[in-house]
Amino acid sequence: MKTLILTRHAKSDWGNLTMRDHERTLNVQGHASAIAIGKWLNTNGYHPQQAISSDATRCIETWNLLNEELPEIKKFSFHQRLYLASSVTLYEAIKQAREDIVLMVGHNPGISELASELPSQIPDHPKFLQYPTTATTILTFDIPDWSTPFMGQGTITDFIVPSDLTD
């Protein structure tokens, strides 16, 4: 059994219009949301063993804030090819994973498309198709390893957005 945690990066700051998109940082709301989702993951026993992320600043910051709330994750990597990547590119990156529980931090539209393509059925949650910042999907797969094709075979066990934690 394999578990995949798909998280869209937290809300970023658009205040500096001269900053390159790749370098945008999280805003105050983004910091709070990433911490809240990290605590939720920990409380619910979702403890990734490996993390894979875009190398964009907002993804790295999201990962760092999530990681502060989780047991130590020794295997993590940041990849330029995952910056604004398609769902196909994200899927190919996951197929290289070696651990049973993997967390991926990425961007829309790729991360939301992947979250919709991987399960056999999507949840009824009203924000699932929007996949707002820091949205997180937990999927399980009955496969021996990540190199086994798993598209369309996942079961969504949880989906959460930061506003669910404050409502």
N, C-alpha and C positions, 0 to 999 in steps of 0.2 A: 504494500500500500504506500502510495506517495501522496504528499500534501503540497499544494502550491498556494502561496499567498501573493495575490496581485494587488499592489498599492499604487495608485496614482500619486505623484508628488504633491506635497502640501501647497497651499496658496502662496504665490510668489508676489514680489513687490514690483510694481510697474512705475514707481516714482521717478526713476532715472531713465529718461528716454534715450540717452546716449549709450546706455549699457547694452552690450550684445545679449541677445536672448539666452544664449548658452550660459552666461554669467549671472543671470538674475538670481537674487537671493530670496529667501522666504520672508514674508511680512509677519507681523505680530500674530495675526490670526493663523497663519500657516504653522508657526512654531507651536501654538497651543493645540492645534488640531493633530499635528504629528505626535506630540506627547500623549494626547488623549487616546489616539489609536494604538500607540505603543503600549500604554497601560491596559487597554482593552485586550490586545493580543496576549499579553502576559497573564492577565486575570483569567482569560478563557483557555489557557494552556496551549496557545499557538506559539510554539518556540522554534523558530527557524534554525536550521543547522548551517545553512548557506544562504548568502544574499547576493543577488545579481542586480546591478543598477546602471542606468545611464550615468555618464560622467558629467552631466549638467549640474551646476552648483545647486540648484533647487532640489534635485534628486539626492545628491550627496548629503545636503543638510537634512532632508526628510529621513534618509537612512540613519544618519547619526542620532537624530532625536528618537526615532523608533528604537534604535539599538540601546539607548540609555535606559529604556524601560524593560528590556528583555534580558534573559540570561545571556552570557557572553557567546557571541557568534564568532568563531575563529576564521571561517571561510567567507570572505566577501570580496567582490570585485566590481570595478566601475569600468564601463566600456563606452568609448566614443560612438561605436556603431549602434548603440541603443538610444542615442539622442534622437528624439522625434521618430523613432523606428516604427516600421509597420508591424502588424500583428505577426506576419510571417517571420520577420527578423527576430522578434521577441521569442516566438515559438522555437526557432532554431537555437537560440541562446539557452533556453531552458533544457533542450535536448542534450546539452553538454553538461548539465548539472550532475553531481555525484552523490549528493546527500538525499535523505528521504523527505525532509521538510525544507522547501526552498521559498524564499521571499524574493519577489522582483519589484523594483521601484521603477516606474516609467512614466511616459507622457501620453496624453490623448492626441490623436484618436487611437493610436496603436494599442494601448493598454486596455481601453474599453472594448475595442473590437476583439481582442484576444479573450477577455473575460466573457464575451458573448459567444465566441466560437468554440471554446474548450468544453463547456458543459453540454450534457444531453438535454438539459432544460434550464432556462434562466429563471431567476426568482421573480416574484410579483412585486418586489420593492419598487416604489414609484421613482426612485432616483437611479435605479440600476443602469438604464440605457443612457442617462445623462453622464454618469460616472464623474461626479464632481471631484474637486481636489481632495485628496486623502481618502477617497473611496477605497475600500478594501474588500476583496473577495477571497474566500477560503474555498479551495476545491480539493477534492480527493480523487485519486485515480487508482484503479485496481490493475497496476502494471508492475513488473519486476524491476524496471529501471527506466530512467527518463529517455533513453534512446529508443525505447519501444514507442511506436506511434500512439498518440493519446488524444488527438484532436476529436472533439465531439463526444468524448467518453467520460468526462468529469462529472462529479456530483458536487454541487455547491452546498456546502455545509453552513456557511455564514456569509452575509454581506452586510457591511456597515459603512455609514458615512458619519462624519463628525457631528452633524446635527442630531443624529439618533442618540448620541450620548448626552445631549443637553436638553432634549425635549421632555 
